[in-house]
Amino acid sequence: MGKILSLNEKVQQLKSTSSKIREVITSVLDELSFVEMGALAFSQNDTFQSTSFDGEGVVTGYGTIDGMPVYLYAENFQVLQGGFGVAQANKILNIMEMAEKTGAPVLAILDSEGARLGEGVTVLEGYSKVLKKSAELVGIVPQITVVNGKAFGGISYISAMSDVTFMMENSQMATCGAAVLSGVENTNETADSLVGAKTHATVTGLSSMTVKKDELKYNISKLLDLILCGGEIGDTANNGDLTLNGETTAEEKASAILDAGSMMELQKEYLNNAKTFLGRMGGQTVGVVTVNAAICNKMARKISRFVRFLDSYSIPLITLVNSEGIAVAKKYEQDGLIEDIADLAYSIATFENTKVSVICGNAVGMAYSVLASKSMGFDYSLAWANGFISTLPAKTGAEIVYAAAITNAKDKDQARLDAMTKYATNEADVFTAGKVGAIDNVIEPSLTRPYVISALSMLR
């Protein structure tokens, strides 16, 4: 009886020093599904902190989200500001290894000011072990990160290794403390402005989505359902009568071809000209990439990462292409544009699952080669009837091919317009591409959804 009383007392102590993070865990997992692991493990190193703490700066265990099993580790800011130490590393490693054995997803909830300095080099070893295991799990089990408060120091790299990162409103993430960064930069900017959720959503792209507390479980559940439950071809769900045309936005294009209610956009606030969506078509999970401008470095990186994510979980890729080719500017070239486009080409070329391209407007130069070409491995290629496929934009191509006619014309402006029309008709028409087998079919925009679903069904 004495041991039982002692156990109950210890449990209450642990709960009192982790009450806030347990509320977060409870809000995400199904009711009464959480089972804690390593509850009594905590650091014995008091060289830096003279005060002894009950528990550790992380709570670990497993549970379910709408019936789907997950392993999770949730940093506990109530204990030394979630300070990362040896015991925390070991608890996290245990969770990752269990996920690896079972194939269940890993949910990381981060909230830490950084390393426990008193534990010295062993903390760095702990970071190394956790990062190494996270790298080993890429493409093996889904890794989802939630930045719940602060993610400072080595643990911040987990978010970049994760498949998807949700940042709570007012959360922050950086390789060092915001105060350190502010001092180095000699700026009075707030932590939110420097490294807050809005910055990572719009500037760095590290945040896949900014969410409120009451939205978190829904979005994690929807994501896991799309990744883990691929669906079956033949579902009749659809998005109604939205008619596609050249003026529709990226969101409208994706919504029009995806099953009703299935669309989930990742990195929504990061780059308007390259959009990435998860959803279902005819019941099957797919990833959709829309491109609506010349491709720059950041666009290439965003698409590459999304394509690798899809490939990891055998999710088909659909590209909706309307691009004038590769962006031309000194800043892009000096920022490594060649390498970024090559990396994008590598991601597409080595993609091992079904991929379908739809040319929704322009497909110029490498934009066509990388994102739409059958020679790049696209299984099925479609083009809207008003599509344009060329090595050069219409204006540039026309001025080269019909240079003499333009030079000799009395009205050069009109001659240029006539040359562009002629170039588009004779040199860049999608029917011309169809004649050489570069395009499988030319269709009206409104037929995009049934054609793609049909292709997915056969290719599956």
Buried (B, 14 or more C-beta within 10 A) or exposed (E): EEEEEEEEEBEEEBBEBBEEBBEBBBEBBBEEBBEBBBBEBBBEBEEEBEEEBBBBBBBBBBBBBEEBBBBBBBBBBBBBBBBBBBBBBBBBBBBBBBBBEEEBBBBBBBBBBBBBEBBBEBBEEBBEBBBEBBEEBBEEBBBBBBBBBBBBBBBBBBBEBBBBBBBBEEBBBBBBBBEEBBEEEEEEBEBBEBBBBBBBBBEEBBBBBBBEEEBBBEBBBBBBBBBBEBBEBEBEBBBEEBEBBEEBEBBBBBBBBBBEEBBBBBBBBBBEBBBBBBBBBBBBBBBBBBBBBBBBBBBBBBBBBBBBBBBBBEBBBBBBBBBBBBBEEEEBEEEBBEEBBBBBBBBBEEBEBBBBBBBBBBBBBBBBBBBBBBEBEBBBBBBBEBBBBBBBBBBBBBBEBBEEBBEEBEEEEEBBEBBBEBBBEEBBBBEBBBEEEBBBEBBEBBEBBBBBBEBBBEBE
